[in-house]
Amino acid sequence: MAISKTSGALALTEIQTEFGGSNPVGMSEYYGDGDYVPDGTTDGDDNAIPESGAISVSHFYDTSNATYIATSGGSEATSGDYRLVTFTSSGTLGFTAASGGPSNTVDYLIVAGGGNGGPPYGGCGGGGAGGMKTGTVSPSDADYTITIGGGGGNNSSALGITCNGGGNGTGGSGGSGAGGVGHPYSSHTPGGSGISGQGNGGGNGGPNGQAGGGGGKGAAGQSVTNTHAQRSGNGGAGGAWSVNGTTYAGGGGGGSLHNSSMSGGSGGGGTGRGGQGSQAGGPGSANTGGGGGGGRWYAGGAGTGGSGIVIVRYKFQN
C-alpha cells in the first residue's frame, strides 16, 4: 500500500495507516529515520522526509513505507533501477531484505577458479573452467560469507550455493573437466568430467603428442580426432550471463609436441602452447574462472587457471 495523493487534503490518519503509530498521533512522530519512517524515505519528487525541523502532511504526498533491498560489502555499480555488487576476492555480503511490497529477489552469478593446464608431459591438457551457476534467490536478513576460488581449481561460494573448481590439466574432473594428455611414447588419456549444471567435460588426448582442450561452461573441450593432424584441442567456450552479457568460464587450450598453439575458450581460457621449448601455457584470465592452457613439450610450464567471481544484482529503487 502507498499514499497515492499528490495534492489536496491529507489526514494524519492516512499517514498513520501507511507508516504505523498509535493514537493520539502527531507530526513529530513521523520524522525521517525515526520510529516509524525509514531512513531514506522520499516523496514522489525524490525529496527526503525531514529528520528534524519543520514537517507537515505535504511532505507525505506520494510516499510509501516500502523498503528495498540494501547491501554492504563488495564493489557496487548501478544500472537503471538495479544495483550490481561484485566480489573479486573473498569477503562478506551484508543483506537487508525488502519489505512492504518491493521484490526481495536477487540475481546471482557464481564462478569458481579455473583449473591449471597440464604440466610438461607430452601434450599437456588444457585446464577445465571453473564451475559456473546463475539463477535467482530470495535471501533473508543476514551476513553471507563470499568465497572466491583461486586458480588451480578452487571452489567459489555465495548465498549458500557452491561452484566447483575446474579440473587440472591431466584429465582431472571438476566444474568443467580438463583436457586429456597426449603422448607419443605412452598412453594418452581421456578428458575429465564436468559437473551437470556447472560445465562440460574436457577433450580426449591423442597418441601423437596432442592434448585435449579443457571444458567450458558453454561447450566441451575439443578432442583429438586425427592422430596425424599434429594439433591439439581448443578449449571449450564459456557461457554468457544474461544480466550483463559477459562471458565467463572458458576452457584452456591443449598443449602439443608440434608447433601449433591452441586457443582457449571464450570466457578467459588460456592458450595452449605447441612445439619444443620452455614457453608455458597461457594463464586463464583473472576473475573469469578460465582454465589455464597446456604448456609446450617437456619444458613448458602449465598455465595457471583464472580466479573466480561472484556478482549479485537486485532492484534498489522504483
N, C-alpha and C positions, 0 to 999 in steps of 0.2 A: 504494500500500500504506500501511497505518497500523497503529499499535499499538492494538488494539481492547480490550485488557483494561482494566477499571475497578477491579479489586481483585485480591488474591491475589499469587502469586509472579510476578515479572517478572525475567527474566535479563538481565544486561548484554549478552549476545549478541543479544537481541531488540532492544535499543536500538541496538546496532551495526548490525544489519541495516537498520533504518529510517533511521538518520542517517549511517551510514558510520563510518570509522575503521579503524585497523589494530591487530593484536594485538601485545602484550597491551593490553587496554583497561582503563580506569579511569574512575570517575565524573567526575573532574576534567576529562576531555576534553569533557564534554557540558554545560558551562555555556552558557546562552543568549548569543547574539551571539558565539559562539566559532568554532572551526574547522569544527564540524560542525552545530551547532544554529542555525538562522537567527534573527536578531533578531526579537522579537515572537512567537515560538512559544509557544503556550499549551496547557494540558491541556483536558480535556473540560469543566472548570468555569471556563474562561477565566482560569486562574491562569498567570502568565508563568513560564517556566522560569528559575530563579535565574541571575544572571550572576556571582555570587560567593557565598562563604559556604557554608552547609550545603546539600547537594544529595544526593538519594537516588533510587533507582529509582521510588519512589512519585510523584515529580514527572512521570513519563513515562506515567502511565496516560492512555489515550485521546489520544495525540498523533500528529502526522504531520509528516513532512519536507516536505510540500507547501507551496508558497508561492503567494499570489495576486498578481494584477496590482497594481503600485504606480505612482503617477504623481507628477509635480511640475508646478507651473505652473497658471494658471487659477484659477477660483473653485470650491471644492468644496462639494457638498451630498450627504447620504446619504438613501437611501430603502430601508429594509429592509436586505438584504444587498448592495445596489448603491450605487455612488458615481457621481455626475454631476459632470463637470468642464466648466465653461462659460468660453468666451473671448468677451468683448465687444469686445476690442481685440487687436491682433496680439501674439504672444508665442511662447513655446516650451513644448511639452509634452514633459516627460521621461517616458519609458516604460520600465518594467521588466516583462518578461514573466512570466507564471505558470510554475510548474514543479511536477512531481510529481503531476499529475492535475487540478488546477482548470482551468476554461476560460480560454483566452487570447483569447477573442473580445470585442471591444468593439462596441457600437452607436454610430453616429455620425449627427449632423445637421450639414450644412454649408449655409449660406445666404449668397449673395453680396449686394452692395449693390444696392438698387433704383435704377432709372433716374429721372432728373428728369422732371417734367412738361414739356410743350412751352412754349416762350417765347410771349409775347403775339403772336399772329398768327392772326386769325380765331378759330376754335375750336381750342384748344390741346390736343393729345393727352395722355392720361394716361401717366405713366411705367410701363414694364414692371417687374414684380417681379424681384428678383434670383433667379438660378437656385438651386434647392433640390435637394439629394440626401440620401437617407438609406440606411442599409444596415449591414452588419457587415463587420469586417475583423479579422485577427489580426496585429498589429504585432510587430516584433522589438524587442529592447533598443536604444533609440536616443533621441536628442533630435529632435523633429519641429517644424519651423517652422510656426506657425499664422498665417495671413494673413486679417485681417478686412477685407473690402471696404467702402469708404465709399460713401455715397450719391453718385449720379451715374453708377452703372453699373460699379463696380469689382469685380474678381473676389475671391472668398474661396477659400482652400485649406487643407487639412489632411490628414495621413497619406497624402500623395501623390495626393490627389483634389482636383480644381479645379471650382468652380462659376462660371459666367459671370455678370457683372453684367447688370442689366436694361437694356433698350433705352431710350434717351432719347426724350421725347415728341414727336417729329416723325415718327413711324413707324419709329423705329430698332429694329433687331433685337438680341436678347441672350438671356439666360437665359429671360426672358419678353419678348415684343415690346411695344413702346409703341403707344399708340393713334395712328391716322392723323389728320392735320389736316383740319379743316373750314373752308371759306372761302366767303363769299357772292359774291366777285368773281373768284376764280380757281380753279384746280384743287384739288380735295380729294384726299387721298392714302389709300392702304390702310394698315392696321396692319402693324407689323413682325412678323417671325417669331420664335417661341420655339425653344428647343433641346429636342429629344426627351429625355425623362427628367429635364429640369430645370424646364420651364414651358410656357406656351402663348402663342399669338400675340395681338397687340393687335387691337382692333376697328377697323373702317374708319371714316374720317371722311365727312361728308356735305357737300353743296353749299350749305347754308343756315346756315353758321356753327356746325355741330355737330361735335365731335371724338369719336373713338373712345376707349373706355376701355383702359387698359393691361392686358396679360395677367397672370394669376397662376398659381401652381403648380397650383391645382385646376381652373381654367377660363379660357377665352379672355376677353379684354376684349369688352365689348358694342359691337357695330357700330351705326351709324346706319342704320336701315332705312326710316324715313319722313321725307322731307325737309321736311315741314310740321309735324312734331311739336314743333319748337323745343326739343329736348332732345338732350343728348349721351349718350355711352355710359358706363355704370358700369364700374368696374374689375373684373377677373376675380377670383374667390375664390381665396384661398390654400389651402395644404394643411396638414393636421394631422400632427404627428409622433406615432406611436402610443405612443412611450415615455412622453411627458409630457402628451399630449393638447392641446398648444398649437399654434395655427395660425400659420403664417408665410407670407411671400411673397405678399401680396395686391397686385393691380394698382391703379394710380392712376386716379381718375375723370377723364373728359374735361372740358375747359373749353368754354365756349359763349358765343356772342354774346347769347344770350337769358337771361332771368332765371330760371335753374334751376341748382341745384348738384347734381352727380352724385356718388354715393357711391363711395368707394374700396372695393376688395375686402377681405373679412375676411382678417386676417393683416397688418394695418398699412398698407394702401393709403391714400393721401391723397385728400381730397375735391377734385373738380373744381369750379371756380367758374363762375358764369354772370353775364351782364349786362355793361354797360359801366362800367368803374371800375378802381380800382387794386388790388383785392384779389387777392393771389397765390393760387395753388393750395395746398391743404393739403399739408404735408410727410408723407412716409412715416414711420411710427413707427421710432424707433431700435432697432437690433438685431432687426429682423423681416425686413429686405430688402424692405419695402413700397415700391411705386412712388409717386412724387410726383404730386399732382393737377395738372391743367392750369389755367392762370390765366384771368382774365377777358379779354374782348376788348381787344386792343391794349395797355392799360396794366397789366394784371395780370401779375405775375411768375410764373415756374414754381415749383411746389412741389418741394422737394428730395427725393430718394429717401432711404429709410431705410438705415442701415448694416446689415451682415450680422452673422452669429453662427455660432459653432461650439460644439457640445456633444458630449462623448463619455460613454458610460455603460459601466461594467464591474462585475463581481462582485468584491468585495474581501474577503468572508468567507463562511462557510457557516452 
